[in-house]
C-alpha cells in the first residue's frame, strides 16, 4: 500500500491489521531512508535502531512470508512513496501486489496548513506516487488505485471493492479497531500517531474541498494534474 503523508495510510493499516489472515508491517524502509538522506526527523536515532538500514535487505524482507509462528497468508505493507529515494531498489515491487492510496492535494495541503507548515510539491507525495504507478504500468502491471475520500465516505463498500480487487474475502472486522497504540506500530508512533490512537474507526465523509492559500497555489497546481490522472483510475465502490 503506497501513499504520501496525511492520506489515511495509518488508519488503513489498522483496518487490515484486524483481519485474521493478515500480518502488517509499518513503513519498513523508514530507517534506510533516514540513513540514505541524512535527514533529521523526530526520533531519528530510535528509528535507525529499530529497523534494518540496508535498503537491499529491506527489499528482500518485503518479499519474505509472514514470520512464524503465525505464518499468515497475507502480508500487508504500508509504504511511503518518498522513502523510495535513489539507492533504494524497486525491482522487488514486481513480485508483490501494489495498491496506491491517493487523496486530493488540496486536502493534504490543508492538513499541513493546520499545523502552520508550508509544504512543497514533493512533500505531498502525489508526484512520486504517479511516478511509481507509471513505472509499474510501463512494466505491464495494473496496480490498484483507491481514494481516501471514498474510504471515509463509504468504508464498507470501498473496502469490499478493494478486497475483491485483491482476491481477498471480505472481513467486517476491518471497519473498526481498538483505541490506543497497536503492536504493528513503528517506533515513531509515539510522535506521529496520537490522533489515530484516539480513533476506533474511519472518520466520517469529508466536506467540500478546502481553500488553498495563495502562497500554496503553485504547490496545488503542480500536484493536481497527477492526482487527476490517478483519480480517473481509482477503484469505484
N, C-alpha and C positions, 0 to 999 in steps of 0.2 A: 504494500500500500504506500504509494508515493504522494507526497504533498509538500507544499510550502508551509510556513508557520501560520498559526491562527486560522486553521482551516478545519477544525473539528477532528483533527487526527487522533488526539489522545482519547476523546470520547469514543471514537470508532474502534480504537484498540481495546478499550474497556468492554465494548459491546461484544467483540469477537472473543474476548477472554472468558466470557460467560458460557461459551459453547463447550460441551463436554468432550468434543473431539479435537479441540484446538489448543496448541501451545503458542504463546505470544512472546514476541521479542521486541523490545523498545529501543529504536534508533541504534542499531549495532555499530554503525560507522562513526558515531559521535566522537569517540576518543581519537580515532585515526584522523578524522577531520581536524580536530584541535591540534594534533601533533604536526600535521602537514602544513597547516596555515599559521600556526603560532598565535592564533587569536586568544585573547584573554577573556574568556567567557566566565560568568559566575560559576563557582565550584569547579573551575578548570582542573585543579590537582586531583580532586575526588573523582572526576570523570575519567581522567587519564589512568588512574589506578584501578578503575572498576571494569575496564574493557581492554581487549587487545588493541594495540595501536598500529599494528601492521595491516594495511588495507587488504593485502593478498590473503592473509589468514582470515580476516573478517569475511571476505568474499567466499572463501572455502566453507566457513562456518554457516554462511547463509544457505548453502546447498546441503547441509547435513540434516538428517532427520531429527525429530524432537528427541530430547535427551531421555535416557532411562531414568526412573523405572516406567514412566507413563508411556513413552514412545507413541504419542498421539499421532493420528494420521494427517492432521492439518497443522502447518506451521505458518502463523501469521506474523509478518514482519512490518513494523512501522518504520518507514524511511523518510528522511528529509531530503528533498532534491538538492539543496545547497551543500549537502555533505559530499556530493559526487564531484569533487574538485580534481584537477589534474594530479595523477598519481594514484587515483582510486580506480581499480579495474571495473569494467562494465560488462564484459562478456558473460559473466555469470547470470546476468539478467535474462538471457535467452533460455535458461533452464528452469525458470520459475514462471508462475502466472503473475502478470503485472497489472495493477489497478492504479489509476490516477484519481486522486481526490482533489476537486477544484472548488474554489469559492470566488465569487465576484470580487475583482480587485478593489472596488470602492468599499466593500465591507472590510477587507483586510486593512486598507489604509485607515478606515475609521477606528479599527481596533488598535492600531499603532497610535493614532492621534489621541485616543482616550488616555493614553499614558504619556502624552506630550513627547512622543518620539516622532522623528521625521524620517520615514523610510525612503530609501532609494528603490529604483525599479527592481534591482536584484534581490532586495530584502523580501519582496512579495513572493518570490519563488515561482511566479507564473511563467516567466520566460524560460527558466530552467526546466519546469515541468513540460512545457511544449517541446523543448529540445530532446528530452529523454523519450517522450512519447513518439516524436518523429523518428528518432533513431530506431526504435523498435519497429515502427511501421515500415521503414525502409528495409528492414531485415526480414520482412514478411510476417511480422507479428500483428495481432489485432488486440491491443490492450484495452481493457475496460476503463471507461471514464464515469465517475459518479460525482454528483454535485452535493456539497454540504447543505445547500439550501433545500434540496429535495429530501435529504435525510431528516432535517429538522421539521419540514412541513408535513411529511408523511413517512415517519420512520419505519413502520412495519412494511408498508408497500415497497419502499425503496430498498430496504434490507432483504426482503423476499426476492426482489428482482435481482439484487446483487448476488445473493446466494445461488439463484438459478443460473446466472451467467457464469458462476464459478463451479457449477456442478456440485453444490453443497445442498444438503437438506436444510429446510428452514428450521430454526430453533427459536422459539419465542423468548427464551432466556436472554437473547441479545438485546431486548428492549430496555433492560434495567440492570443496575449493578449496585452493590453496597457502597455507601458513602465511606470516605476515608482512603488512605493510601492503599495501593494494590501491590501484591508480590511481583507483578510484572513491571512495575515502575523502574525506570533508570534511576541512578543515584541522584540525578539532577532534579527529580520530582520535588524535593524539599524546597527548591527555589521557584520552580515554574508551575507546579500542578495544584496550587492552592484552590483555585475555583473549581476545577474538575473534581477534587477530593470532596467538595461540598455537594456534589451532584449525585443523583441516583438514576439518571436517565438523560435522554436528549432534551435540550431546551425546546420551547415551542417555536413555531414558524417565525422567521424574521419579517420585519415590516418593509416598507419601501426602502429603496436604496438610499443610503445617507449621502448628504452633500459632501463633496471633496473640496477642501480649502484650495484657493487659487494657487498657493505655493506648491501644492502637491498634484496639480493637474497634469504636469508633464509626466509624473510617475504613473498616473492612471492612464494617460493616453498611450504610453509605451507598452503597458501590460494588456490593455483592453483588447487589441486585435488577437493576441494569442489566446486569451480567455475565450473570446467569442468563437474562435475556431474549435477549441476543445469542447466548449459547451454544446456545439452543434452535434458532437459525437456522444454526448453523455447518455447514460442509461436512463430510460424513461420508466418511472414506476407505474 
